[in-house]
Amino acid sequence: MAKQEDQFKKVLSHAKEYGYVFQSSEIYDGLSAVYDYAQNGVELKKNIRDYWWKAMVQMHENIVGIDASILMHPTTWKASGHVDAFNDPLIDNKDSKKRYRADVLIEDYCAKIEGKIDKEVAKAAKRFGEAFNKEEFLATNGRVLGYQEKINTILARMGKSLENEDLEDVKLLIEELQIADPLTGSRNWTEVKQFNLMFGTQIGASADSSTQVYLRPETAQGIFVNFLNVQKTGRMKIPFGIAQTGKAFRNEIVARQFIFRMREFEQMEMQFFVKPGTQKKWYENWKETRLKWHLSLGMGAENYRFHDHDKLAHYADAAADIEFKFPFGFKELEGIHSRTDFDLKAHEEYSGKKLQYFDHEENKSYVPYVVETSIGLDRMFLAVFSNSLQEEALENGTTRTVLKLPAVLAPFKAAVLPLVKKDGLPEVARKIMNDLKWDFNVFYDEKDAVGKRYRRQDAAGTPFCITVDHDTLEDDSVTIRHRDTMEQKRVKISELKEMIKQEVEVKNWLQKM
């Protein structure tokens, strides 16, 4: 656990030091759970968004995109259930006056038990060496099985209590587990209450004529209310999808863990409209497809797992999360949900407008079912960044900090470095940069010794360094250095563009799916 905390602290520090994420309004001591993406962070975030969009929209002829507004008619949120049911269980500690999500306190307790399982695995791996079979150990070791059974029992009880809105039992579970305030150790808890997460605001010129509206807590509803507009104008045939990326806002009780849980965040969602009765087939299809997208980035299959929901949302008949191993453990990265026809039917009821699809093959109209894929862009950013940040021991006894971002996502694809700031080398380096920048985001750096510049680019996540030296003036060749291997190779200037393209082109990464 201490090792995970240390790694997480390094992630936070590195994100600021290398221009990825800043605390919002830092000069005024910041605003809780709100962050700004800095010069490198905004590029990485854009590249992740583009990578998702190309895979989801560009590569599917039956999926199109929209950009719905953040502010929507307030009845939208009544129809969707957010006004009445978009709540989290809140609990206060009477001594510390701190507020927590009751379910998160219980999940954190289970995470500590998972930590004990990890310790048992690590001890066994050390004891048995190469002969160690992790899967067999997890399935047969009595102590591990006991820990896992305890986790399952706790989460099942919590899920049932929340589903039945039995908040008294949620508090009772916290007391039985002797869960204490993480800051003070106090176990003096209030009752558990429901807390609505939507931000409300007023629209209108005067107090008398203003209307209560909400900052959208999700992007999905903008897709549902535009279902018929898109279907008709795009002449879309079932099955088809509508994708969207954009900001959403939630007044989280406890927003924490850096950009993992924020009050202002960005989603990448796709709603796939299907014929009723086929939703389970498409649900399984999208689970598989979305996991392949994640794996195409090469961040390690062992860092992903599916978690099927015990407690289903009121609109779903199946739901699963793709969880990623963050520095603080496995947490939800993406949700795949079979939403049935709940949303479209609800909007039909509240608007009085028909939201149906006429199926020419069956010669009848019906309300389509929906399969949703929803990923947090900020969480994906954190997954990529934290997984990529590594410290390596080198053969000369030193260490280097390297940000091994997937090259396709890296903010800058190459750095051009003149060996010295004289003898015409900067002019040649500038010429190379001006040629490459039409195709790639390229960085120019002439300050400090070249070895120090290499280390700086390693830490910033730049996949290639291109060094212009005196031999370049004679043979039109440069030294290209690979970030991950530190291998250096002499190549012709004319070959640079194609060499970089092979490593960073989206096509070459998405084809791994």
C-alpha positions as CSV (number, residue, x, y, z in Angstrom):
1,M,0.0,0.0,0.0
2,A,2.9,2.4,0.9
3,K,4.5,1.6,-2.4
4,Q,1.3,2.5,-4.3
5,E,1.0,5.8,-2.4
6,D,4.7,6.6,-3.2
7,Q,4.1,5.9,-6.9
8,F,0.9,8.0,-6.9
9,K,2.8,10.9,-5.3
10,K,5.4,10.6,-8.1
11,V,2.6,10.8,-10.7
12,L,1.2,14.0,-9.2
13,S,4.6,15.6,-9.0
14,H,5.7,14.6,-12.5
15,A,2.4,15.8,-14.0
16,K,3.1,19.3,-12.7
17,E,6.8,19.4,-13.3
18,Y,6.6,18.4,-16.9
19,G,3.6,20.6,-17.9
20,Y,0.8,18.0,-17.9
21,V,-1.7,19.0,-15.2
22,F,-1.9,22.0,-12.9
23,Q,-4.2,22.7,-9.9
24,S,-6.9,25.0,-11.1
25,S,-6.6,28.6,-9.7
26,E,-3.4,27.6,-7.9
27,I,-2.4,31.2,-7.1
28,Y,-5.6,31.4,-5.0
29,D,-4.7,28.1,-3.3
30,G,-6.7,26.1,-5.8
31,L,-10.3,24.9,-6.1
32,S,-11.0,21.4,-4.7
33,A,-11.2,18.6,-7.4
34,V,-10.8,21.0,-10.4
35,Y,-7.7,20.8,-12.5
36,D,-6.2,22.5,-15.6
37,Y,-4.5,20.6,-18.4
38,A,-1.2,22.3,-19.2
39,Q,0.8,22.6,-22.4
40,N,1.7,18.9,-22.7
41,G,-1.4,17.6,-21.0
42,V,-3.7,19.3,-23.4
43,E,-1.9,17.6,-26.3
44,L,-2.0,14.2,-24.6
45,K,-5.7,14.6,-23.9
46,K,-6.4,15.7,-27.4
47,N,-4.5,12.7,-28.8
48,I,-6.5,10.3,-26.6
49,R,-9.8,11.9,-27.7
50,D,-8.7,11.6,-31.4
51,Y,-7.6,8.0,-30.9
52,W,-11.0,7.1,-29.5
53,W,-12.9,9.1,-32.2
54,K,-11.1,7.5,-35.0
55,A,-11.7,4.0,-33.6
56,M,-15.3,4.7,-32.7
57,V,-16.6,7.0,-35.5
58,Q,-14.1,7.0,-38.5
59,M,-13.7,3.2,-38.6
60,H,-17.5,2.5,-38.3
61,E,-19.7,3.5,-41.2
62,N,-22.8,3.1,-39.0
63,I,-21.6,5.3,-36.2
64,V,-21.8,9.1,-36.4
65,G,-20.9,11.9,-34.0
66,I,-22.7,14.9,-32.5
67,D,-21.8,17.7,-30.1
68,A,-24.9,18.4,-27.9
69,S,-25.1,21.5,-25.7
70,I,-24.2,21.4,-22.0
71,L,-27.4,23.1,-21.0
72,M,-30.6,21.2,-21.8
73,H,-34.3,21.7,-21.1
74,P,-34.8,20.8,-17.4
75,T,-37.5,18.2,-18.1
76,T,-34.7,16.2,-19.8
77,W,-33.3,15.4,-16.3
78,K,-36.7,14.6,-14.9
79,A,-37.3,12.1,-17.7
80,S,-33.9,10.5,-17.4
81,G,-34.3,10.0,-13.6
82,H,-31.5,12.3,-12.6
83,V,-33.7,14.7,-10.6
84,D,-35.1,11.9,-8.5
85,A,-32.5,9.2,-8.5
86,F,-29.0,10.7,-9.3
87,N,-27.8,10.3,-5.7
88,D,-24.8,9.1,-3.8
89,P,-25.0,7.8,-0.2
90,L,-23.4,10.5,2.0
91,I,-22.1,10.0,5.5
92,D,-20.5,12.6,7.9
93,N,-18.0,12.0,10.7
94,K,-19.2,13.9,13.7
95,D,-15.7,14.5,15.1
96,S,-13.7,15.5,12.0
97,K,-16.7,17.1,10.3
98,K,-15.5,15.5,7.1
99,R,-18.0,14.1,4.5
100,Y,-17.6,10.8,2.7
101,R,-19.4,8.6,0.3
102,A,-20.5,5.6,2.3
103,D,-20.0,3.1,-0.5
104,V,-16.5,4.4,-1.2
105,L,-15.6,3.9,2.5
106,I,-16.7,0.3,2.2
107,E,-15.0,-0.2,-1.2
108,D,-11.7,1.2,0.3
109,Y,-12.0,-1.3,3.1
110,C,-12.3,-4.1,0.5
111,A,-9.3,-2.6,-1.4
112,K,-7.2,-3.1,1.8
113,I,-8.2,-6.8,1.8
114,E,-7.2,-7.0,-1.8
115,G,-3.8,-5.6,-0.7
116,K,-3.5,-8.5,1.6
117,I,-4.1,-10.9,-1.3
118,D,-1.4,-9.1,-3.3
119,K,1.0,-9.6,-0.4
120,E,0.2,-13.4,-0.3
121,V,0.8,-13.6,-4.0
122,A,4.1,-11.7,-3.8
123,K,5.3,-14.0,-0.9
124,A,4.4,-17.1,-2.8
125,A,6.0,-15.9,-6.0
126,K,9.2,-15.3,-4.1
127,R,9.0,-18.7,-2.4
128,F,8.3,-20.7,-5.6
129,G,10.2,-18.7,-8.2
130,E,9.7,-19.7,-11.8
131,A,7.5,-22.6,-10.8
132,F,4.9,-20.2,-9.3
133,N,1.4,-20.5,-10.9
134,K,-0.5,-17.3,-9.9
135,E,-3.9,-18.5,-11.2
136,E,-3.6,-21.9,-9.4
137,F,-2.5,-20.1,-6.2
138,L,-5.5,-17.7,-6.3
139,A,-7.9,-20.6,-6.8
140,T,-6.5,-22.9,-4.1
141,N,-4.8,-21.0,-1.3
142,G,-7.0,-21.1,1.8
143,R,-6.0,-17.7,3.1
144,V,-6.6,-16.0,-0.3
145,L,-9.9,-17.7,-0.7
146,G,-11.0,-16.5,2.7
147,Y,-10.0,-12.9,1.9
148,Q,-11.9,-13.1,-1.5
149,E,-15.0,-14.5,0.1
150,K,-15.0,-11.7,2.7
151,I,-14.7,-9.1,-0.1
152,N,-17.5,-10.8,-2.1
153,T,-19.8,-11.0,1.0
154,I,-19.3,-7.3,1.9
155,L,-19.8,-6.0,-1.6
156,A,-22.9,-8.2,-2.2
157,R,-24.5,-6.9,1.0
158,M,-23.7,-3.3,0.2
159,G,-25.0,-3.7,-3.4
160,K,-28.3,-5.2,-2.1
161,S,-28.7,-2.5,0.6
162,L,-28.2,0.3,-1.9
163,E,-30.5,-1.3,-4.4
164,N,-33.2,-1.5,-1.8
165,E,-32.3,2.0,-0.5
166,D,-31.7,0.5,2.9
167,L,-29.3,3.2,4.1
168,E,-29.6,2.0,7.7
169,D,-28.0,-1.3,6.8
170,V,-25.2,0.6,4.9
171,K,-24.4,2.4,8.1
172,L,-24.6,-0.8,10.1
173,L,-22.1,-2.4,7.7
174,I,-19.7,0.4,8.2
175,E,-20.0,0.0,12.0
176,E,-19.7,-3.8,11.8
177,L,-16.5,-3.5,9.8
178,Q,-15.2,-0.9,12.3
179,I,-14.4,1.5,9.4
180,A,-12.9,4.7,10.7
181,D,-12.5,8.2,9.4
182,P,-9.3,8.0,7.2
183,L,-8.0,11.3,8.6
184,T,-8.7,11.0,12.4
185,G,-9.5,7.4,13.1
186,S,-12.9,8.4,14.6
187,R,-15.8,6.0,14.2
188,N,-18.5,8.5,15.3
189,W,-20.7,8.5,12.1
190,T,-24.0,10.2,11.3
191,E,-26.8,8.4,9.5
192,V,-26.4,7.7,5.8
193,K,-28.3,10.1,3.5
194,Q,-28.8,10.4,-0.2
195,F,-27.1,13.4,-1.9
196,N,-28.1,14.6,-5.4
197,L,-25.0,15.3,-7.6
198,M,-26.3,17.7,-10.1
199,F,-25.2,21.4,-10.3
200,G,-28.2,23.7,-10.6
201,T,-28.1,27.2,-12.1
202,Q,-30.6,29.8,-13.4
203,I,-31.2,30.8,-17.0
204,G,-33.0,34.0,-17.9
205,A,-32.6,37.8,-17.7
206,S,-34.4,38.4,-14.4
207,A,-35.1,36.6,-11.2
208,D,-38.8,36.6,-11.9
209,S,-38.5,35.0,-15.3
210,S,-35.5,32.7,-14.7
211,T,-35.7,29.0,-15.1
212,Q,-33.9,26.3,-13.0
213,V,-31.6,24.3,-15.3
214,Y,-28.7,22.0,-14.7
215,L,-25.2,21.5,-15.9
216,R,-25.4,18.1,-17.5
217,P,-24.2,15.3,-15.3
218,E,-23.6,13.0,-18.4
219,T,-23.4,13.4,-22.1
220,A,-25.7,10.5,-23.0
221,Q,-29.0,12.4,-22.8
222,G,-27.9,14.8,-25.5
223,I,-27.7,11.8,-27.8
224,F,-31.1,10.4,-26.8
225,V,-33.0,13.6,-27.4
226,N,-31.4,13.9,-30.8
227,F,-31.9,10.2,-31.8
228,L,-34.7,10.9,-34.3
229,N,-33.0,14.0,-35.8
230,V,-29.8,12.0,-36.5
231,Q,-31.5,8.9,-37.7
232,K,-33.7,10.8,-40.2
233,T,-31.1,13.3,-41.5
234,G,-28.4,10.7,-41.7
235,R,-30.7,8.0,-43.1
236,M,-29.3,5.6,-40.5
237,K,-30.5,2.0,-40.4
238,I,-30.6,-0.1,-37.2
239,P,-28.1,-1.0,-35.8
240,F,-26.3,2.3,-35.7
241,G,-24.5,4.4,-33.1
242,I,-24.2,8.1,-32.1
243,A,-21.0,9.2,-30.4
244,Q,-20.1,12.3,-28.4
245,T,-17.2,13.7,-26.4
246,G,-17.7,16.6,-24.0
247,K,-17.8,18.0,-20.5
248,A,-20.0,16.8,-17.7
249,F,-20.4,18.1,-14.2
250,R,-21.1,16.3,-10.9
251,N,-21.0,17.8,-7.4
252,E,-19.1,14.9,-6.0
253,I,-19.3,14.4,-2.2
254,V,-15.6,13.4,-2.1
255,A,-13.7,14.2,-5.3
256,R,-10.2,12.7,-4.9
257,Q,-7.4,10.8,-6.3
258,F,-6.2,13.6,-8.5
259,I,-8.0,13.7,-11.9
260,F,-9.7,10.3,-11.3
261,R,-12.8,11.8,-9.7
262,M,-13.4,15.5,-10.5
263,R,-16.4,17.8,-10.4
264,E,-15.8,18.9,-14.0
265,F,-14.7,16.1,-16.3
266,E,-14.9,14.9,-19.9
267,Q,-16.7,11.8,-21.2
268,M,-16.4,9.9,-24.5
269,E,-19.7,8.0,-25.0
270,M,-21.4,6.1,-27.7
271,Q,-25.0,5.0,-27.7
272,F,-25.6,2.0,-30.1
273,F,-29.3,1.6,-31.1
274,V,-30.3,-2.0,-31.8
275,K,-33.4,-4.1,-32.5
276,P,-35.1,-5.3,-29.2
277,G,-34.0,-8.8,-28.4
278,T,-30.5,-8.4,-29.9
279,Q,-29.1,-6.2,-27.1
280,K,-27.3,-9.0,-25.2
281,K,-25.4,-10.0,-28.4
282,W,-24.4,-6.4,-29.0
283,Y,-23.5,-5.9,-25.4
284,E,-21.0,-8.8,-25.5
285,N,-19.7,-7.5,-28.9
286,W,-19.0,-4.1,-27.5
287,K,-17.4,-5.5,-24.4
288,E,-14.9,-7.3,-26.6
289,T,-14.4,-4.5,-29.0
290,R,-13.7,-1.9,-26.3
291,L,-11.2,-4.1,-24.5
292,K,-9.4,-4.6,-27.8
293,W,-9.2,-0.8,-28.1
294,H,-7.5,-0.5,-24.7
295,L,-5.1,-3.4,-25.4
296,S,-4.1,-1.8,-28.8
297,L,-2.2,0.8,-26.7
298,G,0.1,-1.9,-25.3
299,M,-0.3,-1.0,-21.6
300,G,-0.4,-4.7,-20.5
301,A,-3.3,-7.1,-20.5
302,E,-2.7,-7.8,-16.9
303,N,-3.7,-4.2,-16.0
304,Y,-7.3,-4.7,-17.2
305,R,-10.2,-6.8,-16.0
306,F,-14.0,-6.9,-16.3
307,H,-16.2,-6.3,-13.3
308,D,-19.8,-7.3,-13.8
309,H,-22.3,-5.2,-11.8
310,D,-24.1,-6.8,-8.9
311,K,-26.4,-3.8,-8.6
312,L,-27.8,-2.7,-11.9
313,A,-29.0,0.9,-12.6
314,H,-32.7,1.3,-13.0
315,Y,-32.4,1.5,-16.8
316,A,-30.1,-1.5,-17.4
317,D,-30.5,-5.3,-18.0
318,A,-26.7,-5.9,-18.1
319,A,-23.6,-3.8,-17.1
320,A,-19.9,-4.3,-16.8
321,D,-16.9,-2.1,-16.1
322,I,-13.5,-2.3,-17.7
323,E,-11.3,-1.8,-14.7
324,F,-7.7,-0.6,-14.9
325,K,-4.9,-1.0,-12.4
326,F,-4.2,2.5,-11.3
327,P,-1.5,3.3,-8.7
328,F,-4.3,3.1,-6.0
329,G,-5.6,-0.3,-7.3
330,F,-8.1,-1.6,-9.9
331,K,-10.8,1.0,-10.5
332,E,-13.4,1.7,-13.2
333,L,-12.1,3.1,-16.4
334,E,-15.0,2.4,-18.9
335,G,-18.6,1.2,-18.6
336,I,-20.5,-0.9,-21.0
337,H,-24.2,-0.9,-20.3
338,S,-27.3,-2.5,-21.9
339,R,-29.7,0.3,-21.3
340,T,-32.8,-1.4,-22.8
341,D,-35.4,1.1,-24.2
342,F,-35.7,3.1,-20.9
343,D,-34.3,6.4,-22.1
344,L,-36.1,6.8,-25.4
345,K,-39.4,5.6,-23.8
346,A,-39.0,8.1,-20.9
347,H,-38.4,11.0,-23.3
348,E,-41.4,9.9,-25.3
349,E,-43.5,10.0,-22.2
350,Y,-42.3,13.4,-20.9
351,S,-42.1,15.1,-24.3
352,G,-45.2,13.7,-25.9
353,K,-43.2,13.0,-29.1
354,K,-42.6,9.6,-30.7
355,L,-39.0,8.5,-30.7
356,Q,-39.4,5.3,-32.7
357,Y,-37.6,3.7,-35.6
358,F,-39.6,2.4,-38.6
359,D,-38.0,-1.0,-39.7
360,H,-38.7,-1.4,-43.4
361,E,-37.6,-5.0,-43.3
362,E,-40.2,-5.9,-40.6
363,N,-42.7,-3.2,-41.7
364,K,-43.2,-1.9,-38.2
365,S,-42.1,0.8,-35.8
366,Y,-40.5,0.2,-32.4
367,V,-38.5,1.9,-29.8
368,P,-34.9,0.7,-30.2
369,Y,-32.8,-0.8,-27.3
370,V,-29.5,0.8,-26.5
371,V,-26.0,-0.5,-25.7
372,E,-23.8,2.2,-24.3
373,T,-20.0,2.5,-24.1
374,S,-18.8,5.3,-21.8
375,I,-15.3,6.1,-20.9
376,G,-13.9,9.0,-18.8
377,L,-11.3,10.9,-20.8
378,D,-9.7,12.2,-17.7
379,R,-9.5,8.7,-16.2
380,M,-8.0,7.4,-19.5
381,F,-5.4,10.2,-19.3
382,L,-4.5,9.2,-15.7
383,A,-4.4,5.5,-16.8
384,V,-2.0,6.2,-19.6
385,F,0.1,8.7,-17.7
386,S,0.5,6.6,-14.5
387,N,1.2,3.4,-16.4
388,S,3.8,5.2,-18.5
389,L,5.8,6.8,-15.7
390,Q,8.8,4.5,-14.9
391,E,12.1,4.6,-13.2
392,E,14.8,2.5,-14.8
393,A,18.2,1.3,-13.5
394,L,20.8,1.8,-16.1
395,E,24.0,-0.3,-16.7
396,N,26.2,2.5,-15.5
397,G,24.6,2.4,-12.1
398,T,22.4,5.5,-12.5
399,T,18.6,5.7,-12.9
400,R,16.5,7.5,-15.4
401,T,12.9,8.7,-15.1
402,V,11.1,8.0,-18.4
403,L,7.5,8.5,-19.4
404,K,6.9,5.7,-21.9
405,L,3.7,7.0,-23.4
406,P,2.3,5.1,-26.3
407,A,4.0,6.9,-29.2
408,V,0.6,7.5,-30.9
409,L,-0.5,9.5,-27.9
410,A,2.7,11.4,-27.0
411,P,2.3,15.2,-27.1
412,F,5.4,15.6,-29.1
413,K,6.6,12.9,-31.5
414,A,10.2,14.1,-31.8
415,A,12.6,16.6,-30.4
416,V,15.2,18.1,-32.7
417,L,18.5,18.9,-31.0
418,P,21.5,20.7,-32.5
419,L,24.6,19.3,-30.8
420,V,25.9,22.8,-30.3
421,K,24.5,26.3,-30.7
422,K,27.0,27.3,-33.5
423,D,28.7,26.2,-36.7
424,G,25.4,26.3,-38.6
425,L,23.9,23.3,-36.7
426,P,20.9,25.2,-35.3
427,E,20.0,26.4,-38.8
428,V,20.0,22.8,-40.1
429,A,18.0,21.6,-37.0
430,R,15.4,24.4,-37.6
431,K,15.1,23.3,-41.3
432,I,14.4,19.7,-40.2
433,M,11.9,20.8,-37.6
434,N,10.1,23.1,-40.1
435,D,9.8,20.2,-42.5
436,L,8.6,17.7,-39.9
437,K,6.0,20.0,-38.2
438,W,3.6,19.7,-41.1
439,D,3.1,16.1,-40.2
440,F,4.0,15.8,-36.5
441,N,4.1,17.9,-33.3
442,V,7.8,18.5,-33.0
443,F,9.9,20.2,-30.2
444,Y,13.1,22.2,-30.6
445,D,15.7,22.2,-27.8
446,E,19.2,23.6,-27.8
447,K,19.8,24.3,-24.1
448,D,22.3,22.2,-22.0
449,A,24.4,19.2,-22.9
450,V,22.8,16.7,-25.3
451,G,22.7,14.0,-22.6
452,K,20.8,16.3,-20.3
453,R,18.4,17.1,-23.1
454,Y,17.8,13.4,-23.8
455,R,16.9,12.9,-20.2
456,R,14.5,15.8,-20.3
457,Q,12.7,14.4,-23.3
458,D,12.6,11.0,-21.8
459,A,10.8,12.4,-18.8
460,A,8.5,14.5,-21.0
461,G,7.5,11.3,-23.0
462,T,8.9,12.3,-26.4
463,P,9.4,9.0,-28.4
464,F,12.3,10.3,-30.6
465,C,15.3,12.6,-30.3
466,I,17.0,13.8,-33.5
467,T,20.5,15.1,-33.0
468,V,22.2,17.3,-35.6
469,D,26.0,17.2,-35.4
470,H,28.9,18.3,-37.5
471,D,28.8,15.2,-39.7
472,T,25.3,16.2,-40.7
473,L,26.8,19.1,-42.7
474,E,28.8,16.5,-44.7
475,D,26.5,13.6,-45.2
476,D,22.9,14.9,-44.6
477,S,22.5,12.3,-41.8
478,V,21.4,12.7,-38.2
479,T,21.3,10.5,-35.1
480,I,17.9,9.3,-34.1
481,R,17.5,8.0,-30.5
482,H,14.5,5.9,-29.4
483,R,13.1,6.8,-26.0
484,D,12.2,3.3,-24.8
485,T,15.4,1.5,-25.7
486,M,17.8,4.5,-25.8
487,E,19.1,2.9,-29.0
488,Q,20.8,5.4,-31.4
489,K,20.9,5.0,-35.1
490,R,22.4,7.0,-38.0
491,V,19.8,7.8,-40.7
492,K,19.4,10.1,-43.6
493,I,17.4,13.3,-43.1
494,S,15.1,12.2,-46.0
495,E,14.2,9.0,-44.1
496,L,13.1,10.7,-40.8
497,K,9.5,11.4,-41.8
498,E,8.7,7.8,-42.8
499,M,10.6,6.4,-39.7
500,I,8.6,8.5,-37.3
501,K,5.3,7.9,-39.2
502,Q,5.7,4.1,-38.8
503,E,5.9,4.5,-35.0
504,V,3.2,7.1,-34.4
505,E,0.6,6.7,-37.1
506,V,-2.9,5.9,-35.7
507,K,-3.5,3.2,-38.4
508,N,-0.5,1.1,-37.2
509,W,-1.8,1.1,-33.7
510,L,-5.5,0.6,-34.3
511,Q,-4.8,-2.3,-36.7
512,K,-3.7,-4.2,-33.5
513,M,-7.4,-4.5,-32.7
